[in-house]
Amino acid sequence: MISEKMQGYVKNSSAIRAMFEEGKRLASIYGAENVYDFSLGNPNVPAPEAVKEAALHVLNEEDSLMVHGYMSNSGYEDVRKAVADSLNNRFGTHYDESNLVMTVGAAGGMNVIFKTLLNPGNEVIAFAPYFGEYRAYVTNYDGVLKVVSPNTETFQPNLEAFEELLTEKTKAVIVNTPNNPTGVVYSAETLRNLAEILEKKQKEYGTSIYLISDEPYRELVYGGVEVPWIPDFYWNTIVGYSFSKSLSLPGERIGYLVLPTEMDDSEAIKNAANVATRILGYVNAPSFFQRVVARCLEEKADIAYYDRNRETLYEGLKKAGLSCIKPEGAFYLFVKSPVEDEKEFCEEAKKQNLLLVPGSSFACPGYVRLAYCVSYEMILRSLPHFEELMKKYR
């Protein structure tokens, strides 16, 4: 018999992945070109050419022991220094290799930092709507996830509700901007107010509360929108980053944690994160792609392609009678369901071979998420099916 904790995980397994598998089933029946799968944030834009060139250079010109061998659990020192230098140039920071831990993607990084920080019963706060795996990442280490109710007018964090959830047991707060699933970028004003609340509560409780900024979509923004650098607002900030979206490398599982020297107990946290990387079984982030991404830190995926998808799908859904906030970043639309039970709407959509993810997967029922990191042609083919779907609700 599997463990009780795993029984719960299996029962509540990802609706996103389930819809992805449904897409493969429908494609086998109707043909892939007749299925409109908006379920999974799997980038269809190829990695920049510079990634291929870097990979070939690393394989052809570097010592194989320096490419495929073990290194410090935190990653190659020269790779971490390259990342630190890039961040310093972009954000005016003063990091060095000691402030970086290379991770197995952003998910691996979050598991490392929760293993580092959490005691059983410690509370972690997330803002709805949030990426559903956060709950598993927290409960992996016997933490308790508390969820702030959403502000469905702007999808900026509901700070009044947030302040009410903070307690002496609060160990960490997760923010995700640009946000999955809404595409909203949290404003500087929002982050400043959030930081003020945290500073006040730290003094009141005599504890340290860490703000964990999950940033896999930092580079995916549109129309000149800027994503604030959160450590500028709050010293107890830990940044988790992934190259999965910015360089279209989700399967390579490569990212990093930024652990600033300014945060409370910095040295202990850095040392513990290094050990957590090892004892969780990662040992180290993938060695080959550490070396590849170090050569591609200024590269980005084709943002213009995503922007065209964003505009076309947003306008097409509006024409069909659906509504949502126009996203400023990431590659998702979070659409208001025309009926209260959005799962019912998702089932109706499947009759048109449209695969959408229910908002309850993100602790925000009444909405559905569409990932527009798909081919432009698929979006165009899907729009008449949204029109047909919405006839039922007119």
C-alpha positions, 0 to 999 in steps of 0.5 A, a space after each residue: 500500500 502506498 503512503 497516505 500522503 501519496 494517496 492524497 497526491 494521487 487523488 488530487 493529481 494535476 488537472 493540467 496534466 490530465 487535460 494534456 493526456 485527454 488531448 492525446 486521446 482526442 488527437 488519436 480519434 480526430 487527428 491532432 490538427 482537429 484538437 485545440 489543446 490550451 492546457 499545458 504551458 509547454 512552449 512551442 517557440 523553439 529555443 534561440 539559435 544561440 542555445 544550440 550553438 552554445 550546446 555544440 560549443 560546450 560538447 566540442 570544446 570543453 573537457 568532458 569532466 567539466 561538462 558531465 562530472 560532479 561539482 559543488 551541490 550548488 553548481 559550477 562556481 563559474 556558472 553561478 558567477 556568470 548568473 550573478 554578474 548578469 543579475 548585477 548588470 540588470 538590477 544593480 545588485 552585488 551578488 557573487 557565486 555564493 548567492 546562487 544555487 543552480 537548481 533542477 528548474 524552478 520546481 526543484 528550487 522551490 523544493 530545495 528552499 522549503 526543505 531548507 526553511 520549513 518545520 512541521 506546522 510552519 505556514 506558507 501563504 500563496 495568493 489565489 489564483 496560484 500554480 496548484 503544485 505549490 500545495 504539494 511542494 509545501 506539504 512535502 515538508 509537512 508545512 501548511 499552505 494558506 491561501 489568500 482569496 483572489 481579487 478578481 477585479 484586477 488579480 493583484 494580490 488581495 493585501 487586506 485578506 493577506 494581512 489577516 492570514 499572517 500569524 506567528 507560524 508564517 514562515 514564507 509567502 509565495 508570489 508569482 509575477 508575471 502570474 500563472 494563470 492570469 498573466 498579471 504583473 504585480 505592480 511596484 505599489 502592490 509589492 511595496 505595500 506587501 513588503 510594509 505588511 511583512 516588515 510590520 508583522 516580523 517586528 510584531 511576532 519577532 520572527 523572520 518571514 521569507 518572501 519567495 518570488 517564483 519567476 519562470 515568466 520574468 522575461 515574458 512581458 509585452 508592451 514595455 511592461 517591466 517586472 519589478 525586482 522584488 529584493 529591492 522592496 524586501 530584504 528577506 526575499 528569495 528568488 527562484 528562476 527557471 530557463 524553461 520559458 525564457 529559453 524554451 527549455 522546459 525538459 532540460 530542468 535548469 534554473 537557480 535560486 538567488 539567496 541574498 546576503 542581506 536576508 536573515 540567517 543568510 549564511 545558514 540558509 545558503 549552506 542548508 540549501 546546498 545540503 538540501 540539493 544533495 539530500 533531496 536526490 538532485 545532487 546537482 542541477 544538470 551539468 551540461 545545461 548549466 554550462 549551456 545557459 551560462 553562455 545564453 544569459 542575455 538570450 530570450 525566446 521569440 516574445 513577438 510570437 507569443 504577443 501575436 498569439 496573445 492579441 489574436 486569442 484575446 480578441 477572438 475570445 472577446 468576439 465569441 462573448 468571453 471576457 478576461 483581463 488582458 495579460 501583461 506577461 507569461 502566456 496564459 489567458 484567465 477567462 471568466 466562465 459563462 456559467 458558475 461551474 467552470 468544470 461544466 464549461 470545460 466539459 462543454 468545450 471538450 465537445 468542440 475539442 477545446 481543452 481548457 483548464 478549470 480555475 479551481 485547479 488554481 484555487 479560483 473557481 469560475 474561471 478557465 485557463 488557456 495557455 497560448 504558447 501554441 501554434 498561431 495556426 491552431 489558434 486561428 483554427 480554434 476560434 470558430 469552435 469558441 464561437 460555436 461553443 458560446 452559442 449555447 450560452 447566448 
